[in-house]
Amino acid sequence: MRYTVQVPMRWSDMDAYGHVNNVVHLQYFEMARVALFFERASLEERTGLRRGTVVAAHEIRYKLPVVYSARPLDVQLWVSGVRAASFTCHYEVFDHDRLAVTGSTLLVPFDFTINRPRRLSADEKEFLERWADEPGE
């Protein structure tokens, strides 16, 4: 199942070429992850991934240029490859109902008290598996 987040654009997201700068899309990905893993989890009174995760890798593909609009972007995200100590979060960014950007992030659960990777808890795995889907590319 996919989770959809409306992500607002800022005028300052544009670059000298008049479109949203390529690196800003990683911030949009992050905003969508926070909405699912923290805000949605809190609504369900779940821990989500509050214990912490770190980014191990990003992949991003630009399909169409995005130009600032007061209308927010629709970012769909879902999870795949849930393993003992990692998972992948996928994204599709829609600008006015047009697929503009796709990407993924490899995430690793992390224990910041001992500064080391950790295993996903059973509760975390259960939460992630609810949002499992396969990339449409």
C-alpha positions as CSV (number, residue, x, y, z in Angstrom):
1,M,0.0,0.0,0.0
2,R,1.3,3.5,-0.8
3,Y,1.1,6.5,1.5
4,T,0.5,9.9,-0.2
5,V,1.8,13.2,1.3
6,Q,1.1,16.7,0.0
7,V,4.4,18.5,0.1
8,P,4.4,22.3,-0.4
9,M,7.0,24.0,-2.6
10,R,8.8,27.1,-1.6
11,W,9.6,29.9,-4.0
12,S,13.3,29.6,-2.8
13,D,13.3,25.9,-4.1
14,M,13.8,27.2,-7.6
15,D,17.2,27.7,-9.1
16,A,18.6,30.0,-11.8
17,Y,17.1,27.9,-14.5
18,G,13.5,28.6,-13.2
19,H,12.7,25.1,-12.0
20,V,13.0,23.3,-8.6
21,N,16.6,22.6,-8.0
22,N,17.5,18.9,-8.2
23,V,18.7,18.5,-4.7
24,V,15.5,20.0,-3.2
25,H,13.7,16.8,-4.2
26,L,15.7,14.9,-1.6
27,Q,14.2,17.3,1.0
28,Y,10.7,16.5,-0.4
29,F,11.5,12.8,0.0
30,E,12.5,13.5,3.6
31,M,9.3,15.4,4.4
32,A,7.3,12.5,3.0
33,R,9.3,10.0,5.1
34,V,8.8,12.0,8.3
35,A,5.0,12.2,7.6
36,L,4.8,8.4,7.4
37,F,7.4,7.2,9.9
38,F,6.7,9.7,12.6
39,E,3.4,11.6,12.1
40,R,1.3,8.7,10.8
41,A,2.8,6.3,13.3
42,S,1.9,8.7,16.2
43,L,-1.7,8.9,15.0
44,E,-1.8,5.1,15.2
45,E,-0.1,5.3,18.6
46,R,2.8,3.3,17.2
47,T,6.5,3.9,17.7
48,G,7.1,4.1,13.9
49,L,10.8,4.6,13.6
50,R,11.4,7.0,16.4
51,R,14.5,5.1,17.6
52,G,16.3,6.4,14.6
53,T,17.4,5.6,11.0
54,V,20.2,6.8,8.8
55,V,20.3,7.1,5.1
56,A,22.7,4.6,3.5
57,A,22.0,5.5,-0.2
58,H,19.7,7.6,-2.4
59,E,18.7,7.1,-6.0
60,I,16.7,9.7,-8.0
61,R,15.4,10.0,-11.5
62,Y,14.1,13.3,-13.0
63,K,11.3,12.7,-15.5
64,L,10.0,16.3,-15.9
65,P,11.1,19.7,-14.6
66,V,9.1,21.0,-11.7
67,V,8.3,24.7,-11.5
68,Y,7.0,26.5,-8.4
69,S,3.3,26.3,-7.9
70,A,1.1,27.2,-4.9
71,R,-0.4,23.7,-5.4
72,P,1.6,21.1,-3.4
73,L,3.3,18.2,-4.9
74,D,1.8,14.7,-4.3
75,V,4.5,12.4,-3.1
76,Q,3.6,8.7,-2.9
77,L,5.9,6.5,-0.9
78,W,6.1,2.9,0.0
79,V,8.5,0.3,1.4
80,S,10.2,-2.8,0.0
81,G,13.1,-5.0,0.9
82,V,12.4,-5.1,4.7
83,R,15.3,-7.0,6.2
84,A,16.7,-7.5,9.7
85,A,18.7,-4.2,9.6
86,S,17.6,-2.3,6.5
87,F,14.7,-1.4,4.2
88,T,14.1,0.7,1.1
89,C,11.7,3.6,0.8
90,H,10.4,4.4,-2.7
91,Y,8.9,7.7,-4.0
92,E,7.0,9.0,-6.9
93,V,6.5,12.8,-7.1
94,F,3.5,14.1,-9.0
95,D,3.3,17.7,-10.1
96,H,-0.2,18.6,-11.2
97,D,-1.0,14.8,-11.7
98,R,2.1,14.3,-13.9
99,L,4.9,12.0,-12.7
100,A,7.9,14.2,-12.4
101,V,10.5,12.5,-10.2
102,T,11.0,8.9,-8.9
103,G,13.5,7.8,-6.3
104,S,14.4,5.5,-3.5
105,T,16.3,5.6,-0.2
106,L,18.1,2.7,1.5
107,L,17.5,3.2,5.3
108,V,19.3,1.6,8.1
109,P,17.9,1.5,11.7
110,F,20.4,3.2,14.0
111,D,21.0,3.3,17.8
112,F,22.3,6.8,18.5
113,T,23.1,6.0,22.1
114,I,25.9,3.6,21.1
115,N,26.4,5.1,17.6
116,R,25.9,1.8,15.8
117,P,23.4,0.2,13.4
118,R,20.7,-1.9,15.0
119,R,18.1,-4.5,14.0
120,L,14.5,-3.5,13.3
121,S,12.1,-4.4,16.1
122,A,9.1,-6.6,15.5
123,D,6.8,-3.6,15.8
124,E,8.9,-1.6,13.3
125,K,8.8,-4.5,10.8
126,E,5.0,-4.9,11.2
127,F,4.6,-1.1,10.6
128,L,6.8,-1.1,7.5
129,E,5.2,-4.2,6.0
130,R,1.8,-2.4,6.0
131,W,3.3,0.1,3.5
132,A,4.9,-2.5,1.3
133,D,4.5,-2.3,-2.4
134,E,6.6,-2.8,-5.5
135,P,8.0,0.0,-7.7
136,G,5.9,0.8,-10.8
137,E,8.9,1.5,-13.0
